[in-house]
């Protein structure tokens, strides 16, 4: 059974890669590929991923793994392969279900796009990269595909590269994500160094996920305490950047320049959860020091509060959902900081299906069907925590936070604000829309995701009890309705200028002033300050004198001495036996003289 699971997972990853190559090679070699064939292959690939993930979850009892040495230099060995457990399979199932719905929606959304073939090729490549991250057996392989997903997201955000706004946004997203990627590879290299230098088991060099408990303990034992904390900080930064946590959440706003299918797939449920996934995989590192867990907790709480407030004053529907995504990911970080992995995963799954559905339902041309309107309201109420699986997710998180009164109050406030801004999102979205009677791929895609929402509600029933969060959610909804009826939502929408000035004016000016100060120090202090220049010239002159009078002359003296000795030796070798006897007599006489002098000196010292 283990071999069957591994074989099916390898097919699940390779089929999207194969479809990507078919599409791109076909276009490269000017081979006509029918659009319907592209759609069919793409949807079949995601459907196969769904079926394989479900079957593997049903039959998997313990983690299965297949690895093969890839790089071997003496004791330095890096493995590649596949590893599957319940967590990776659950996230893979979410990935392929949402991918199927988004791909179906993309057929409608890109119907007038000339280069839709490239878009669908990138969607398939993203499935391959994302799945490869989830099923990587070690951190090295995970990092490789982590980078691949970042590159694909850059290409998808900048799909309409002729548009300078979208092109620049994709570049900003790519650059900010490089911060997290650099932090991740830095932490990996440092851990590898200690494993290679000190660990007796050189298999630890690959940083296998199965060995993470031993690797974290050995790193703490071998590395200086400050270095160990630094390594953990690097991992936290990598996760925070990828999951758009404070203060790196701004990249997710830039990513909203992408087309709706990209936001529905990458920036609501799949790519952004890799930070949460990384924290879970590296939990053995963080649990060795409770201060690290508190940092994760505080980071999550701070992100939730900041992004919830920003979402409540934003006016652009996609950016409201982007702030909401960061806020909910902050709740997942906070749950992980409290060591409640189960609560974080439940919220992750519930949030994924709801948020991707809401992105799909945003009207792209100011027209919305009655079915889409109903589904949007249902999704908003579920995200607020009033109906379906949203209720269970919020209650389970509150059970985790409720152990501390302050955290409990913070969570209730976050639920209140969340319900307010999601109701505000609905009002802003539908206010200027025209209603139409239609039922197409948008509605079908949304129904698939709402069906998953209902299934999760059935699955979670009985695992929670209705309590304070639902009251807080009602309060937020009622406040939004009241302000809407009084026409105050429009007036409150001017307050995003505060956040806009902070992100676009104040913070850039701080960086500008810092850069100017550094420039002044470099040009005026170090470049024109005479004592420093004199010291620099003195050092240069001193080094030149040493080179000319000591280094070069010593080489010349050595060469001349060698020549003199060789010439003297040549002269001594005359071939006359009498001269050789004289040389021998002189040498023996000198040796006897030195022996007598040494003996006399030693006897004198003893007496």
C-alpha positions, 0 to 999 in steps of 0.5 A: 500500500505504501508503494501505491501511495507514493506512485500515485503521488508521483503521478499527481505531481508529474501530470501537471508538469507534463501538461505544462510542457505540452502546452508550452512546447506546442506553442514554442514549436508552433504546434496548434493545441486546441483550447478545449484539449488544454481545458480538459487536460488541466481539469483532469489533472486537478481531478486526479489530484483530488481523487488521489489525495482522498484515497491516500488520506483514507488508506494512510496510517503512518507517514510514508517516504521514498528517498534517493541520494541526489548529491553525494560528496564524501559525507555530504549527502543530499536526498530527493524523494517524496514524503506523505503524511496526513498534513501534506495530503490534507493541504494537497486536497485543498490545493487541487479542489481549489485549483479545479474550481479556479481553473473552471472559473478561468475558462470564463474569466479568460475567454477573451484573452489571446494568450490564455494558453500561457495562463493555463500552463502556469496554473499547471506548473503552480500545482506541480510546484506547490505539491512538490513543496508539500511532499518534500521529504527534507528542507533542502528540496522544500526550499527549491520548490518554495522558490519555484512557487515564488517565481510562478506567482511572479509570472501569474501576477504579472501575466498582463506584463504590458500593463505597467501597474501590474508589471511593477506590482509583480516586481514588488511582490517578488522583491519582498518575497526574496527577504523571506527566501533569503532568511529561509536559505540562511537558516537551512545553511546554518543548521546544515553546517552544525549537522555536518560539522558535529553530528555523528549521523551525516544523514542529518545533513539533508535536514529530513522532516522525519529527523526534525526532532533530533536535528533541532535538539542537536542544533541547540546542543552544538550551536551557541545559544545566540546562534540557535535563536538567530536560526529560529528567527530566520525561519520565523521571518521566512514564514512571516513573509510568505504568509503576509504577516506584519510588517510584510503584509503589504506585498499581498496588497500589491498582489491584488493587481493580478487577475481574479483567478490568480487571487482566488488560487494563490493569495487566498488559500494555497501560496500564502499558507506555506508560511503556516506549513513551515512553522508546523514543520519546524515546530520542534525548533520553536518548542525548545524555547517558549520565548520563540513560541511567544514571538509567533503568538505576538506576531500573529495577534499583532497581524490580526489586529492591524490587518482587521482594522485596515480591512475595515477602512479599505474601499477596494473589494479585493484589498479588503479580502487581502487584508482579511487573508492576512488577519486570518493567517495571523490567527493561525500563527497565534494558534500555533504560538499556543501550540494548537496545531489542530485549531490552526489547520481547521481554520486554514481549511475553512478559510481556504474554501470560503476566501477563494469562493469570495474572490471568484464571486467578485464581479469583474465587469460590474454585473452580478447574477442573483445566484452569485449574490446569494452565494456571496452573502452565504460565504460572507456570513460563514467567514464572519462565523455565523453559519456553516463551517465558519462557526466551528472554526471560530469557536475552536479558535476561541477555545484555544484563545479562551485559556487566557482572558486577554487573548480571549478579548482580543479574539472577540474584538477580531471577530467583531471587526471581521464580521463588520468588514466582511459585511461592508465588503458585500455592501461595497461590492454590490452597490454599483452592480447590475443584476442579471439572470445567468448561471455559468462557470462562475456559479458552478465553481462557487457551488463546488466551494460552498459544497466543501463548506457544507461538508466541513460544517457536517464534519465539525459538528459536535466538536464545539459549543456555541459561545461568545464569538457568534455574539461578537459576529452578530454585533459586527454585522449589525454595526455594518447594516446600521452604518450602511442605512445611515450612509456612513460607510461612504464617509468612513471610506476616506480613512484609508488615506491614513494607511495609504500615507503610512505605506506610500509616503511616511515609510518611504520617506523614512527609508529615503532619509536613512539613505540620505544620512548614509550617503552623507556619512559616506561622501562627506565624512569618509570621502572628504574628511582630511584626517581620514584621508591622511591616515588612508594615504599614510597606510598606502605609503607605508604599505608601498615602502614595505613592499619596495624596501623589505619585500622586494629587496629581501627577494633580491638579497636572497637571490644574490646570496644564492648566486654567490653561494653557487659560484663559490661552490663551483670554484671549490669543486676544482677537481684537485685532490690536494685542495679537497684534503685541505678543505677536509682538514679545515673542516675537521679542525673547526669541528674539534675547536668548537667541541673543545670550546663547548666542553670548556664552557660546560665544565666552567658552568658546572664548577 
